[in-house]
């Protein structure tokens, strides 16, 4: 009697990783890491067996599609082209240690498959807050800043070892910068605690930097501030950040602008605003005032019967934005100032003026009478 064996068809490798057939190596690797993290048995305690099964399928799919030759065979012949039982090269093994190397390699700074870690590290970027006056921000300036920064040690040329000596290969990780920790069924790769991931040990440290390869200094820099900058704008000084490690490139310095509060002007984008106090007589009969701008005085004509809060626009007297565009305007908001410390004679004149104006009714004070009529109507409704 013949025995019939049913073989479950394998799921498409591209579908397992959630990518299409034209996916790049980077896209395949990124998707693999995401899937491996999702289906890791330790993160699926409710059904670890099913998660482990899925986990192994994802590993197999990645090992095929990440190899150009195996991927070509799979694309042409399907699973038969890579299945060991059909003469293909089966990816082999269900060891999770390689998976950990790929999934967690970037996190711990190492890589899977026995790849040697690069010990060269770029220096950190730095930020400096630069306070500017409004005039400096609008017109541009050149500022001198002093920044505390880690620079390469001149004594040891950044090696960390005493002059005349050099670092040696770490005996704990054999220069890999990574060690494997066995935890039961799993093997986890982590940063070497002896050399802190550098792969080197310093037997005789430099007396100036104490083996760090870098020392802190105050660096004096000149910063060219372009015209039109505003609070929050950043100026990048390439290579002026902290020195790199083991010959790595230096980071950058970002100078962040903070514009101080101005005594007269307030800035809003490309426009400037200012409050202009005017006397009561000027508001009544009009006049001409000298108004300040960032480039000098200008004449502002105040028409007769101007009310407080009136906004006058002086075109082109604002700011030219640093990123281009039209120059903004200066908007002057007038505030009528009530006379104070009046003499008896002045008070008598004001009272006489008041009597004269009262005779004109709504003609002289339309807003006052309109408001009074509105209040009267409101109370009539309440009492009615």
Secondary structure, DSSP 8 states (H G I E B T S, - for coil): ------------HHHHHT--TT--HHHHHHHHHHHHHHT-GGG-TTSHHHHHHHHHHHHHHHHHHTSHHHHHHHHHHGGGGT-GGGTS-------SHHHHHHHHHHHHT--STT------B----EEEEEEE-HHHHHH-EEEEEEEEEEEE-TTTTTS-B-TT---EE-TTTTTSSEEEEEETTEEEEEE-TTTTTSSEE-SSB-TTTTTSSEEEEEEEEEEEE-TT--TT-EEEETT-S---BTT-----EEEEEEE---SS-EEETTEEEEEEEEEHHHHHH-EEEEEEETTEEEEEEE-TT--TT-EEEETT-S---TT------EEEEEEEE---S--HHHHHHHHHHHHHHHTTGGGT-HHHHHHHHHHHHHHHHHH-
